[in-house]
Amino acid sequence: MRIGYLECFSGISGDMFLGALVDAGVSPQLLRETIAALGVGARLEISKVMRSGISATKVDVWVDGEKDMPREEYWAKHDANHAHSHDAHHHSEHHANEHAHHHHHSYDAGEAEEKERPAHKHAHRGLTEIRKIISAAGISESAKHTAIRIFEALGAAEAKIHQVPVESIHFHEVGAVDAIVDIVCAAVGSEALGVDEIICSPLNVGGGSVKCAHGVFPVPAPATVELLKQAPVYSSGIEVELVTPTGAAIVSTLTRRFGSFPEMKVEKSAYGAGSRDLADRPNVLRIVVGESVPTVAAGSGSETITVLEANLDDLNPQVFGYVMDQLLEQGALDVFGVPVQMKKNRPGTLLTVLCKPGDAEKLMKTLFSETTTLGVRRREEFRQVLARRWENVRTQWGEVRIKIASMNGTVTNYAPEYEDCRRIAAEHHVPLKTVIEEATRAYAASAGKRH
């Protein structure tokens, strides 16, 4: 299994993660094409910098001629500009009105934007609009799904902190663009990295306090704490915000598990630079890529998952199908039902959900809110999984993804992605089984040529 290990000894932010991906070989042109596909008026600036003697790749996001900056640098500039504008307040009524417009703030995800700036317009972007932007972009469906999950995690954290519906969370116009770029490029870039699993070290969150739109907060910021539930965190004592909310959202969504440096054959290491140059440590995020060392079964990996179970005997069957779809959309690894005979000889269904431990609370709430169950059983289990990867094959109707499982480098199973086949069948009015057979033959033919 090919793995990527994130070493967050100096925390993680969106730009640090992008820098590490580029340093690891992800094409800068791919990220630039991704931004162009989003159509949000941003661009990337990529450069090589030194951080405590380590060469690292720095990625900066520019929006409307402004470059992203650490939160404390932004607020220092903001306060200085505010004081200067206040001194010039009486120069003209026009200037006074312009000042008030420029510094307008309504409630939005203040902590969710680590680079919060005043909105240049009164427009704000909510999750609904952001989902539409991502869905319309010319990137892979899997990258779209990942990016939307990351943004939804960010919004859900803010919604919980402020006790408001998630759809009411809005991002400042410029801050939203920065976050969209970081998150969508993270989704596309992590896919292009070509690893089967991302593992993360414990996270150094930093310390001190940070100024946000709603006041001064201790580090880590409230949204960061909410996003890093179930993740191992610590502070080295440095009085700086090291893990930003966007970085926390990215790592909590992309990471399969947290732990110490895994057994692996190192292929390469890469470094993404943060904006600051810290005095006592390199302000970089390191990613190490390589093949995991076989343990229990050659070519398989192990992980801990959470199993949620509920017995249902009075749920409308139509609702059951809806609940399964909701659970899968919210990140469940698998959902299935088994017919059972319950008390008083009533026929029922045993609903089982497999998920990451970090997703268990969210999915349990869905079970309680969407089904008639009064109790959900929960347990942790250990499972072995084969290494998996995706390849695209071309059929006469379009491309289909093939999921390939392997053990010790040998392919043990492969299957076309159902959603791709279903979409093609519907668009071209072709029997679904014909599309599946065609995609399977195409992969078998391409694999035969390689061998």
FIPA-909985 format. One record per residue (C-alpha): residue number from 0; x, y, z. Coordinates in Angstrom, 2 decimals. Example, Ala and Ser with C-alpha at 12.3 -4.5 7.8 and 13.67 -1.06 7.14 Angstrom:
BEGIN
k = 0 | x = 12.30 | y = -4.50 | z = 7.80
k = 1 | x = 13.67 | y = -1.06 | z = 7.14
END
This chain:
BEGIN
k = 0 | x = 0.00 | y = 0.00 | z = 0.00
k = 1 | x = 1.35 | y = 3.42 | z = -0.97
k = 2 | x = 0.97 | y = 5.86 | z = 1.90
k = 3 | x = 1.62 | y = 9.51 | z = 2.63
k = 4 | x = 2.62 | y = 10.47 | z = 6.17
k = 5 | x = 2.06 | y = 14.06 | z = 7.32
k = 6 | x = 4.44 | y = 15.30 | z = 10.00
k = 7 | x = 2.81 | y = 18.30 | z = 11.68
k = 8 | x = 5.57 | y = 19.30 | z = 14.13
k = 9 | x = 4.90 | y = 22.92 | z = 13.08
k = 10 | x = 1.18 | y = 22.48 | z = 12.57
k = 11 | x = -0.68 | y = 22.62 | z = 9.27
k = 12 | x = -2.47 | y = 25.22 | z = 7.17
k = 13 | x = -4.00 | y = 25.11 | z = 3.71
k = 14 | x = -1.01 | y = 26.75 | z = 2.01
k = 15 | x = 1.49 | y = 24.51 | z = 3.84
k = 16 | x = -0.38 | y = 21.43 | z = 2.63
k = 17 | x = -0.42 | y = 22.69 | z = -0.97
k = 18 | x = 3.29 | y = 23.50 | z = -0.74
k = 19 | x = 4.07 | y = 19.97 | z = 0.47
k = 20 | x = 2.02 | y = 18.45 | z = -2.37
k = 21 | x = 3.87 | y = 20.50 | z = -5.00
k = 22 | x = 7.21 | y = 19.68 | z = -3.38
k = 23 | x = 6.24 | y = 15.99 | z = -3.52
k = 24 | x = 5.71 | y = 16.16 | z = -7.27
k = 25 | x = 2.10 | y = 17.26 | z = -7.78
k = 26 | x = 2.04 | y = 19.39 | z = -10.92
k = 27 | x = 1.76 | y = 23.15 | z = -10.29
k = 28 | x = -0.01 | y = 23.36 | z = -13.65
k = 29 | x = -2.68 | y = 20.95 | z = -12.36
k = 30 | x = -3.37 | y = 23.26 | z = -9.42
k = 31 | x = -3.45 | y = 26.32 | z = -11.69
k = 32 | x = -5.90 | y = 24.57 | z = -14.03
k = 33 | x = -8.01 | y = 23.68 | z = -11.00
k = 34 | x = -8.18 | y = 27.34 | z = -9.94
k = 35 | x = -9.05 | y = 28.39 | z = -13.50
k = 36 | x = -11.87 | y = 25.81 | z = -13.51
k = 37 | x = -13.28 | y = 27.35 | z = -10.33
k = 38 | x = -13.56 | y = 30.79 | z = -11.91
k = 39 | x = -13.16 | y = 32.69 | z = -8.64
k = 40 | x = -10.55 | y = 35.22 | z = -9.75
k = 41 | x = -7.58 | y = 33.78 | z = -7.88
k = 42 | x = -4.07 | y = 32.77 | z = -8.82
k = 43 | x = -1.19 | y = 30.87 | z = -7.23
k = 44 | x = 2.34 | y = 32.09 | z = -6.64
k = 45 | x = 4.77 | y = 29.21 | z = -6.07
k = 46 | x = 8.32 | y = 29.76 | z = -4.86
k = 47 | x = 11.21 | y = 28.09 | z = -3.04
k = 48 | x = 12.04 | y = 29.45 | z = 0.41
k = 49 | x = 14.28 | y = 28.52 | z = 3.34
k = 50 | x = 12.85 | y = 27.75 | z = 6.78
k = 51 | x = 15.54 | y = 27.18 | z = 9.47
k = 52 | x = 17.92 | y = 25.86 | z = 6.82
k = 53 | x = 15.37 | y = 23.60 | z = 5.13
k = 54 | x = 14.39 | y = 24.25 | z = 1.52
k = 55 | x = 10.60 | y = 24.18 | z = 1.16
k = 56 | x = 7.93 | y = 25.08 | z = -1.37
k = 57 | x = 5.80 | y = 28.12 | z = -0.56
k = 58 | x = 2.35 | y = 28.50 | z = -2.12
k = 59 | x = 0.61 | y = 31.87 | z = -1.88
k = 60 | x = -2.94 | y = 32.58 | z = -2.97
k = 61 | x = -3.58 | y = 35.96 | z = -4.58
k = 62 | x = -7.12 | y = 37.34 | z = -4.81
k = 63 | x = -7.85 | y = 40.73 | z = -6.37
k = 64 | x = -4.22 | y = 41.77 | z = -5.98
k = 65 | x = -4.02 | y = 40.76 | z = -2.30
k = 66 | x = -1.84 | y = 37.96 | z = -0.98
k = 67 | x = -2.89 | y = 35.66 | z = 1.83
k = 68 | x = -1.16 | y = 36.38 | z = 5.13
k = 69 | x = -1.13 | y = 34.95 | z = 8.69
k = 70 | x = -4.02 | y = 36.15 | z = 10.81
k = 71 | x = -1.95 | y = 38.30 | z = 13.19
k = 72 | x = -0.21 | y = 40.06 | z = 10.27
k = 73 | x = -3.54 | y = 40.81 | z = 8.66
k = 74 | x = -5.02 | y = 42.26 | z = 11.84
k = 75 | x = -1.92 | y = 44.40 | z = 12.51
k = 76 | x = -2.28 | y = 45.85 | z = 9.00
k = 77 | x = -6.05 | y = 46.15 | z = 9.42
k = 78 | x = -5.72 | y = 48.04 | z = 12.73
k = 79 | x = -3.08 | y = 50.37 | z = 11.29
k = 80 | x = -5.25 | y = 51.12 | z = 8.26
k = 81 | x = -8.27 | y = 51.60 | z = 10.53
k = 82 | x = -6.39 | y = 54.14 | z = 12.68
k = 83 | x = -5.16 | y = 55.99 | z = 9.60
k = 84 | x = -8.67 | y = 56.07 | z = 8.13
k = 85 | x = -10.06 | y = 57.32 | z = 11.45
k = 86 | x = -7.60 | y = 60.26 | z = 11.45
k = 87 | x = -8.75 | y = 61.17 | z = 7.96
k = 88 | x = -12.42 | y = 60.70 | z = 8.84
k = 89 | x = -13.38 | y = 64.35 | z = 8.46
k = 90 | x = -11.75 | y = 64.91 | z = 5.05
k = 91 | x = -15.03 | y = 64.35 | z = 3.23
k = 92 | x = -18.38 | y = 62.67 | z = 3.64
k = 93 | x = -17.54 | y = 60.45 | z = 0.67
k = 94 | x = -14.40 | y = 59.16 | z = 2.37
k = 95 | x = -16.32 | y = 58.51 | z = 5.57
k = 96 | x = -18.92 | y = 56.44 | z = 3.76
k = 97 | x = -16.22 | y = 54.56 | z = 1.87
k = 98 | x = -14.48 | y = 53.74 | z = 5.17
k = 99 | x = -17.71 | y = 52.38 | z = 6.68
k = 100 | x = -18.35 | y = 50.26 | z = 3.59
k = 101 | x = -14.82 | y = 48.86 | z = 3.51
k = 102 | x = -14.93 | y = 47.68 | z = 7.11
k = 103 | x = -18.45 | y = 46.27 | z = 7.14
k = 104 | x = -18.66 | y = 42.87 | z = 8.88
k = 105 | x = -21.75 | y = 40.73 | z = 9.24
k = 106 | x = -21.83 | y = 37.39 | z = 11.07
k = 107 | x = -19.91 | y = 34.79 | z = 9.17
k = 108 | x = -17.37 | y = 32.05 | z = 9.75
k = 109 | x = -14.76 | y = 34.33 | z = 11.25
k = 110 | x = -12.70 | y = 31.60 | z = 12.82
k = 111 | x = -13.09 | y = 29.41 | z = 9.74
k = 112 | x = -11.08 | y = 31.91 | z = 7.67
k = 113 | x = -7.54 | y = 31.93 | z = 8.94
k = 114 | x = -6.91 | y = 34.81 | z = 6.55
k = 115 | x = -9.95 | y = 36.91 | z = 7.31
k = 116 | x = -10.08 | y = 40.24 | z = 5.55
k = 117 | x = -12.71 | y = 42.96 | z = 5.16
k = 118 | x = -15.08 | y = 42.15 | z = 2.33
k = 119 | x = -14.46 | y = 44.28 | z = -0.73
k = 120 | x = -18.11 | y = 43.86 | z = -1.58
k = 121 | x = -21.16 | y = 43.24 | z = 0.54
k = 122 | x = -21.47 | y = 39.82 | z = -1.11
k = 123 | x = -20.85 | y = 36.79 | z = 1.05
k = 124 | x = -20.63 | y = 33.16 | z = 0.03
k = 125 | x = -22.56 | y = 30.53 | z = 1.89
k = 126 | x = -22.14 | y = 26.76 | z = 1.75
k = 127 | x = -24.90 | y = 26.40 | z = -0.85
k = 128 | x = -23.12 | y = 28.71 | z = -3.29
k = 129 | x = -19.74 | y = 27.15 | z = -2.54
k = 130 | x = -21.15 | y = 23.68 | z = -3.25
k = 131 | x = -22.42 | y = 24.97 | z = -6.61
k = 132 | x = -19.03 | y = 26.47 | z = -7.49
k = 133 | x = -17.23 | y = 23.22 | z = -6.68
k = 134 | x = -19.84 | y = 21.03 | z = -8.41
k = 135 | x = -19.57 | y = 23.09 | z = -11.62
k = 136 | x = -15.76 | y = 22.96 | z = -11.75
k = 137 | x = -14.02 | y = 20.78 | z = -14.31
k = 138 | x = -12.38 | y = 18.41 | z = -11.82
k = 139 | x = -12.97 | y = 14.75 | z = -11.01
k = 140 | x = -16.16 | y = 13.75 | z = -9.23
k = 141 | x = -14.18 | y = 12.21 | z = -6.38
k = 142 | x = -12.22 | y = 15.46 | z = -5.87
k = 143 | x = -15.49 | y = 17.43 | z = -5.87
k = 144 | x = -16.92 | y = 15.10 | z = -3.23
k = 145 | x = -13.79 | y = 15.43 | z = -1.07
k = 146 | x = -13.69 | y = 19.23 | z = -1.35
k = 147 | x = -17.36 | y = 19.57 | z = -0.43
k = 148 | x = -16.85 | y = 17.28 | z = 2.59
k = 149 | x = -13.96 | y = 19.47 | z = 3.79
k = 150 | x = -16.01 | y = 22.66 | z = 3.42
k = 151 | x = -18.98 | y = 21.07 | z = 5.15
k = 152 | x = -16.73 | y = 20.04 | z = 8.06
k = 153 | x = -15.55 | y = 23.65 | z = 8.32
k = 154 | x = -19.11 | y = 24.97 | z = 8.25
k = 155 | x = -20.39 | y = 22.36 | z = 10.72
k = 156 | x = -17.68 | y = 23.30 | z = 13.23
k = 157 | x = -18.61 | y = 26.98 | z = 13.05
k = 158 | x = -22.33 | y = 26.21 | z = 13.19
k = 159 | x = -21.90 | y = 24.20 | z = 16.37
k = 160 | x = -19.79 | y = 26.87 | z = 18.05
k = 161 | x = -22.24 | y = 29.66 | z = 17.28
k = 162 | x = -25.38 | y = 27.51 | z = 17.63
k = 163 | x = -26.74 | y = 28.42 | z = 14.21
k = 164 | x = -27.84 | y = 26.27 | z = 11.24
k = 165 | x = -24.93 | y = 25.26 | z = 9.04
k = 166 | x = -26.51 | y = 26.83 | z = 5.96
k = 167 | x = -26.44 | y = 30.24 | z = 7.68
k = 168 | x = -22.64 | y = 30.13 | z = 7.90
k = 169 | x = -21.19 | y = 32.59 | z = 5.39
k = 170 | x = -17.65 | y = 33.44 | z = 4.38
k = 171 | x = -16.39 | y = 36.91 | z = 3.45
k = 172 | x = -16.01 | y = 37.31 | z = -0.32
k = 173 | x = -12.19 | y = 37.31 | z = -0.32
k = 174 | x = -11.77 | y = 34.88 | z = 2.58
k = 175 | x = -14.15 | y = 32.46 | z = 0.89
k = 176 | x = -12.05 | y = 32.53 | z = -2.29
k = 177 | x = -8.88 | y = 31.73 | z = -0.32
k = 178 | x = -10.61 | y = 28.86 | z = 1.43
k = 179 | x = -12.12 | y = 27.53 | z = -1.82
k = 180 | x = -8.70 | y = 27.55 | z = -3.49
k = 181 | x = -6.95 | y = 25.87 | z = -0.54
k = 182 | x = -9.61 | y = 23.21 | z = -0.10
k = 183 | x = -10.30 | y = 22.32 | z = -3.74
k = 184 | x = -6.60 | y = 22.26 | z = -4.61
k = 185 | x = -6.01 | y = 20.07 | z = -1.53
k = 186 | x = -8.65 | y = 17.62 | z = -2.78
k = 187 | x = -7.29 | y = 17.56 | z = -6.35
k = 188 | x = -3.65 | y = 17.50 | z = -5.23
k = 189 | x = -4.04 | y = 14.72 | z = -2.67
k = 190 | x = -5.72 | y = 12.62 | z = -5.38
k = 191 | x = -2.86 | y = 13.36 | z = -7.80
k = 192 | x = -0.33 | y = 12.37 | z = -5.15
k = 193 | x = -1.39 | y = 8.78 | z = -5.84
k = 194 | x = -1.40 | y = 7.36 | z = -2.32
k = 195 | x = -3.88 | y = 4.83 | z = -0.99
k = 196 | x = -3.91 | y = 6.27 | z = 2.50
k = 197 | x = -2.88 | y = 9.46 | z = 4.31
k = 198 | x = -1.70 | y = 9.08 | z = 7.90
k = 199 | x = -0.99 | y = 12.03 | z = 10.18
k = 200 | x = 1.25 | y = 12.60 | z = 13.19
k = 201 | x = -0.01 | y = 14.26 | z = 16.38
k = 202 | x = -0.58 | y = 17.96 | z = 15.66
k = 203 | x = 1.38 | y = 20.78 | z = 17.28
k = 204 | x = -1.36 | y = 23.41 | z = 17.63
k = 205 | x = 0.84 | y = 26.21 | z = 19.03
k = 206 | x = -0.28 | y = 28.54 | z = 21.82
k = 207 | x = -1.01 | y = 32.09 | z = 22.88
k = 208 | x = -4.00 | y = 33.92 | z = 21.44
k = 209 | x = -5.23 | y = 35.01 | z = 18.05
k = 210 | x = -7.40 | y = 37.93 | z = 16.98
k = 211 | x = -10.52 | y = 37.07 | z = 14.97
k = 212 | x = -13.51 | y = 39.07 | z = 13.74
k = 213 | x = -15.37 | y = 38.32 | z = 16.99
k = 214 | x = -12.53 | y = 39.14 | z = 19.40
k = 215 | x = -9.36 | y = 37.60 | z = 20.81
k = 216 | x = -9.43 | y = 33.82 | z = 21.28
k = 217 | x = -6.97 | y = 31.34 | z = 22.77
k = 218 | x = -5.01 | y = 29.09 | z = 20.42
k = 219 | x = -6.19 | y = 26.74 | z = 19.08
k = 220 | x = -9.20 | y = 28.71 | z = 17.84
k = 221 | x = -12.67 | y = 27.32 | z = 18.65
k = 222 | x = -13.27 | y = 25.98 | z = 15.13
k = 223 | x = -9.90 | y = 24.23 | z = 15.15
k = 224 | x = -10.66 | y = 22.50 | z = 18.46
k = 225 | x = -14.03 | y = 21.33 | z = 17.13
k = 226 | x = -12.50 | y = 19.99 | z = 13.91
k = 227 | x = -9.72 | y = 18.10 | z = 15.71
k = 228 | x = -11.97 | y = 15.99 | z = 17.93
k = 229 | x = -10.53 | y = 12.44 | z = 18.11
k = 230 | x = -7.15 | y = 13.69 | z = 16.82
k = 231 | x = -4.03 | y = 13.66 | z = 19.03
k = 232 | x = -2.88 | y = 17.25 | z = 19.65
k = 233 | x = -0.25 | y = 18.99 | z = 21.80
k = 234 | x = 1.49 | y = 22.34 | z = 22.21
k = 235 | x = 5.25 | y = 22.80 | z = 22.13
k = 236 | x = 4.82 | y = 26.08 | z = 23.98
k = 237 | x = 5.37 | y = 28.42 | z = 21.06
k = 238 | x = 3.00 | y = 31.43 | z = 21.24
k = 239 | x = 1.74 | y = 31.21 | z = 17.66
k = 240 | x = -1.30 | y = 29.69 | z = 15.93
k = 241 | x = 0.18 | y = 26.67 | z = 14.12
k = 242 | x = -2.95 | y = 24.76 | z = 13.08
k = 243 | x = -5.45 | y = 26.90 | z = 11.21
k = 244 | x = -9.13 | y = 25.98 | z = 10.85
k = 245 | x = -8.72 | y = 25.27 | z = 7.13
k = 246 | x = -5.69 | y = 23.08 | z = 7.87
k = 247 | x = -7.67 | y = 21.26 | z = 10.55
k = 248 | x = -10.59 | y = 20.69 | z = 8.16
k = 249 | x = -8.28 | y = 19.33 | z = 5.46
k = 250 | x = -6.37 | y = 16.96 | z = 7.73
k = 251 | x = -9.43 | y = 15.70 | z = 9.61
k = 252 | x = -11.17 | y = 14.85 | z = 6.33
k = 253 | x = -8.28 | y = 13.41 | z = 4.30
k = 254 | x = -6.51 | y = 11.50 | z = 7.06
k = 255 | x = -7.44 | y = 7.85 | z = 7.51
k = 256 | x = -5.81 | y = 7.66 | z = 10.93
k = 257 | x = -3.37 | y = 9.41 | z = 13.30
k = 258 | x = -0.24 | y = 7.85 | z = 14.75
k = 259 | x = 3.53 | y = 7.76 | z = 14.95
k = 260 | x = 5.77 | y = 7.31 | z = 11.93
k = 261 | x = 4.53 | y = 4.13 | z = 10.19
k = 262 | x = 6.62 | y = 1.23 | z = 8.99
k = 263 | x = 7.33 | y = 2.09 | z = 5.37
k = 264 | x = 9.90 | y = 2.09 | z = 2.60
k = 265 | x = 10.48 | y = 5.79 | z = 2.00
k = 266 | x = 10.19 | y = 6.88 | z = -1.61
k = 267 | x = 10.49 | y = 10.64 | z = -1.10
k = 268 | x = 10.00 | y = 13.43 | z = 1.40
k = 269 | x = 8.73 | y = 16.93 | z = 0.70
k = 270 | x = 8.25 | y = 20.19 | z = 2.58
k = 271 | x = 5.55 | y = 22.86 | z = 2.43
k = 272 | x = 6.45 | y = 26.21 | z = 4.00
k = 273 | x = 4.34 | y = 28.35 | z = 6.28
k = 274 | x = 4.40 | y = 32.15 | z = 6.03
k = 275 | x = 6.33 | y = 32.77 | z = 9.26
k = 276 | x = 10.00 | y = 32.00 | z = 9.88
k = 277 | x = 9.97 | y = 30.64 | z = 13.45
k = 278 | x = 12.96 | y = 31.11 | z = 15.72
k = 279 | x = 13.32 | y = 27.62 | z = 17.20
k = 280 | x = 12.00 | y = 25.25 | z = 14.52
k = 281 | x = 11.49 | y = 24.96 | z = 10.76
k = 282 | x = 7.99 | y = 26.23 | z = 9.99
k = 283 | x = 7.25 | y = 23.49 | z = 7.48
k = 284 | x = 4.87 | y = 20.61 | z = 6.96
k = 285 | x = 6.66 | y = 17.44 | z = 5.88
k = 286 | x = 5.03 | y = 14.70 | z = 3.84
k = 287 | x = 6.80 | y = 11.38 | z = 3.44
k = 288 | x = 5.61 | y = 9.09 | z = 0.65
k = 289 | x = 6.39 | y = 5.40 | z = 0.31
k = 290 | x = 5.21 | y = 1.81 | z = 0.45
k = 291 | x = 3.97 | y = 0.45 | z = 3.76
k = 292 | x = 5.79 | y = -2.57 | z = 5.13
k = 293 | x = 3.53 | y = -5.67 | z = 5.13
k = 294 | x = 2.46 | y = -6.81 | z = 8.59
k = 295 | x = -0.41 | y = -9.24 | z = 9.16
k = 296 | x = -1.23 | y = -9.90 | z = 5.53
k = 297 | x = 1.05 | y = -9.01 | z = 2.65
k = 298 | x = -0.21 | y = -5.90 | z = 0.91
k = 299 | x = -2.97 | y = -5.22 | z = 3.43
k = 300 | x = -3.34 | y = -2.44 | z = 5.94
k = 301 | x = -5.05 | y = -2.27 | z = 9.30
k = 302 | x = -7.31 | y = 0.31 | z = 10.85
k = 303 | x = -9.78 | y = 0.82 | z = 13.65
k = 304 | x = -13.37 | y = 1.49 | z = 12.64
k = 305 | x = -16.57 | y = 2.20 | z = 14.56
k = 306 | x = -19.62 | y = -0.03 | z = 14.12
k = 307 | x = -23.07 | y = 1.46 | z = 14.79
k = 308 | x = -26.10 | y = -0.85 | z = 14.96
k = 309 | x = -29.82 | y = -0.36 | z = 15.46
k = 310 | x = -32.80 | y = -2.74 | z = 15.28
k = 311 | x = -35.75 | y = -1.28 | z = 13.35
k = 312 | x = -39.22 | y = -2.81 | z = 13.18
k = 313 | x = -41.50 | y = 0.18 | z = 12.61
k = 314 | x = -39.68 | y = 2.25 | z = 9.99
k = 315 | x = -41.23 | y = 2.99 | z = 6.60
k = 316 | x = -39.14 | y = 1.08 | z = 3.97
k = 317 | x = -39.01 | y = 4.22 | z = 1.82
k = 318 | x = -37.40 | y = 6.10 | z = 4.71
k = 319 | x = -34.89 | y = 3.27 | z = 5.19
k = 320 | x = -33.47 | y = 3.82 | z = 1.71
k = 321 | x = -33.26 | y = 7.57 | z = 2.30
k = 322 | x = -31.41 | y = 7.06 | z = 5.60
k = 323 | x = -28.86 | y = 4.78 | z = 3.93
k = 324 | x = -28.16 | y = 7.45 | z = 1.30
k = 325 | x = -27.81 | y = 10.15 | z = 3.96
k = 326 | x = -25.36 | y = 8.10 | z = 6.01
k = 327 | x = -23.17 | y = 7.37 | z = 2.99
k = 328 | x = -23.18 | y = 11.03 | z = 1.93
k = 329 | x = -22.08 | y = 11.99 | z = 5.46
k = 330 | x = -18.98 | y = 9.80 | z = 5.25
k = 331 | x = -20.04 | y = 6.29 | z = 6.33
k = 332 | x = -17.67 | y = 3.65 | z = 4.97
k = 333 | x = -20.53 | y = 1.19 | z = 4.47
k = 334 | x = -24.22 | y = 0.87 | z = 5.37
k = 335 | x = -26.31 | y = -2.29 | z = 5.13
k = 336 | x = -29.47 | y = -3.90 | z = 6.46
k = 337 | x = -30.12 | y = -7.52 | z = 7.45
k = 338 | x = -33.64 | y = -8.97 | z = 7.96
k = 339 | x = -34.20 | y = -10.09 | z = 11.58
k = 340 | x = -37.09 | y = -11.50 | z = 13.61
k = 341 | x = -37.70 | y = -9.31 | z = 16.64
k = 342 | x = -39.77 | y = -9.55 | z = 19.81
k = 343 | x = -43.46 | y = -10.41 | z = 19.46
k = 344 | x = -42.44 | y = -12.13 | z = 16.20
k = 345 | x = -42.29 | y = -8.81 | z = 14.37
k = 346 | x = -40.12 | y = -8.78 | z = 11.22
k = 347 | x = -37.48 | y = -6.07 | z = 11.36
k = 348 | x = -34.15 | y = -4.90 | z = 9.98
k = 349 | x = -30.73 | y = -4.74 | z = 11.62
k = 350 | x = -29.17 | y = -1.52 | z = 10.30
k = 351 | x = -25.36 | y = -1.53 | z = 10.49
k = 352 | x = -23.08 | y = 1.43 | z = 9.80
k = 353 | x = -19.29 | y = 1.20 | z = 9.43
k = 354 | x = -17.45 | y = 4.50 | z = 9.82
k = 355 | x = -14.29 | y = 6.27 | z = 10.93
k = 356 | x = -14.25 | y = 6.83 | z = 14.70
k = 357 | x = -14.26 | y = 10.60 | z = 14.14
k = 358 | x = -17.53 | y = 10.40 | z = 12.17
k = 359 | x = -19.41 | y = 8.23 | z = 14.70
k = 360 | x = -21.09 | y = 11.04 | z = 16.67
k = 361 | x = -22.39 | y = 12.76 | z = 13.53
k = 362 | x = -23.75 | y = 9.52 | z = 12.06
k = 363 | x = -25.32 | y = 8.48 | z = 15.36
k = 364 | x = -27.24 | y = 11.77 | z = 15.43
k = 365 | x = -28.54 | y = 10.99 | z = 11.95
k = 366 | x = -29.74 | y = 7.56 | z = 13.10
k = 367 | x = -31.65 | y = 9.12 | z = 15.99
k = 368 | x = -33.13 | y = 11.96 | z = 13.94
k = 369 | x = -34.04 | y = 10.02 | z = 10.78
k = 370 | x = -35.14 | y = 6.61 | z = 12.13
k = 371 | x = -37.50 | y = 5.39 | z = 14.84
k = 372 | x = -34.79 | y = 3.71 | z = 16.93
k = 373 | x = -34.53 | y = 4.52 | z = 20.63
k = 374 | x = -31.01 | y = 3.16 | z = 21.01
k = 375 | x = -27.84 | y = 2.67 | z = 18.96
k = 376 | x = -25.13 | y = 0.15 | z = 19.83
k = 377 | x = -21.57 | y = 1.31 | z = 19.28
k = 378 | x = -18.27 | y = -0.58 | z = 19.30
k = 379 | x = -14.76 | y = -0.29 | z = 17.91
k = 380 | x = -13.41 | y = -3.05 | z = 15.66
k = 381 | x = -10.08 | y = -3.76 | z = 14.00
k = 382 | x = -10.07 | y = -4.61 | z = 10.30
k = 383 | x = -7.56 | y = -5.48 | z = 7.59
k = 384 | x = -7.99 | y = -3.82 | z = 4.22
k = 385 | x = -6.35 | y = -4.53 | z = 0.88
k = 386 | x = -4.44 | y = -1.77 | z = -0.88
k = 387 | x = -6.76 | y = 0.02 | z = -3.28
k = 388 | x = -6.26 | y = 2.45 | z = -6.11
k = 389 | x = -8.23 | y = 3.95 | z = -9.01
k = 390 | x = -7.56 | y = 3.86 | z = -12.74
k = 391 | x = -9.58 | y = 5.34 | z = -15.57
k = 392 | x = -10.51 | y = 3.31 | z = -18.66
k = 393 | x = -12.09 | y = 4.64 | z = -21.83
k = 394 | x = -15.27 | y = 3.13 | z = -23.23
k = 395 | x = -17.12 | y = 4.17 | z = -26.39
k = 396 | x = -19.40 | y = 6.31 | z = -24.20
k = 397 | x = -16.80 | y = 7.96 | z = -21.96
k = 398 | x = -14.36 | y = 7.31 | z = -19.10
k = 399 | x = -15.12 | y = 4.95 | z = -16.22
k = 400 | x = -13.14 | y = 4.64 | z = -13.00
k = 401 | x = -11.99 | y = 1.16 | z = -12.02
k = 402 | x = -11.36 | y = 0.31 | z = -8.36
k = 403 | x = -8.39 | y = -2.06 | z = -8.10
k = 404 | x = -7.49 | y = -4.09 | z = -5.01
k = 405 | x = -4.06 | y = -5.66 | z = -4.64
k = 406 | x = -2.06 | y = -7.77 | z = -2.22
k = 407 | x = 1.73 | y = -7.64 | z = -2.18
k = 408 | x = 1.71 | y = -5.86 | z = -5.53
k = 409 | x = -0.57 | y = -8.40 | z = -7.24
k = 410 | x = -4.06 | y = -7.38 | z = -8.36
k = 411 | x = -6.63 | y = -9.53 | z = -6.56
k = 412 | x = -9.84 | y = -7.87 | z = -7.71
k = 413 | x = -11.15 | y = -5.00 | z = -9.79
k = 414 | x = -14.56 | y = -3.54 | z = -10.57
k = 415 | x = -15.99 | y = -0.54 | z = -12.47
k = 416 | x = -17.32 | y = 2.33 | z = -10.36
k = 417 | x = -21.10 | y = 1.92 | z = -10.29
k = 418 | x = -21.93 | y = 5.65 | z = -10.29
k = 419 | x = -19.85 | y = 6.22 | z = -13.45
k = 420 | x = -21.54 | y = 3.31 | z = -15.21
k = 421 | x = -25.00 | y = 4.39 | z = -14.06
k = 422 | x = -24.47 | y = 7.95 | z = -15.31
k = 423 | x = -23.23 | y = 6.76 | z = -18.71
k = 424 | x = -26.11 | y = 4.29 | z = -19.05
k = 425 | x = -28.64 | y = 7.05 | z = -18.33
k = 426 | x = -27.00 | y = 9.66 | z = -20.59
k = 427 | x = -26.55 | y = 7.33 | z = -23.59
k = 428 | x = -29.62 | y = 5.12 | z = -23.08
k = 429 | x = -27.47 | y = 2.00 | z = -22.91
k = 430 | x = -28.20 | y = -0.99 | z = -20.62
k = 431 | x = -26.25 | y = -0.66 | z = -17.37
k = 432 | x = -24.93 | y = -4.21 | z = -17.60
k = 433 | x = -23.53 | y = -3.42 | z = -21.08
k = 434 | x = -21.57 | y = -0.44 | z = -19.72
k = 435 | x = -20.20 | y = -2.50 | z = -16.81
k = 436 | x = -19.13 | y = -5.31 | z = -19.16
k = 437 | x = -17.49 | y = -2.85 | z = -21.57
k = 438 | x = -15.54 | y = -1.12 | z = -18.76
k = 439 | x = -14.42 | y = -4.46 | z = -17.33
k = 440 | x = -13.18 | y = -5.62 | z = -20.75
k = 441 | x = -11.36 | y = -2.32 | z = -21.30
k = 442 | x = -9.47 | y = -2.64 | z = -18.03
k = 443 | x = -8.63 | y = -6.32 | z = -18.62
k = 444 | x = -7.28 | y = -5.44 | z = -22.07
k = 445 | x = -5.13 | y = -2.57 | z = -20.77
k = 446 | x = -3.82 | y = -4.70 | z = -17.89
k = 447 | x = -2.96 | y = -7.49 | z = -20.32
k = 448 | x = -0.91 | y = -5.12 | z = -22.46
k = 449 | x = 1.07 | y = -3.96 | z = -19.40
k = 450 | x = 1.96 | y = -7.57 | z = -18.55
END
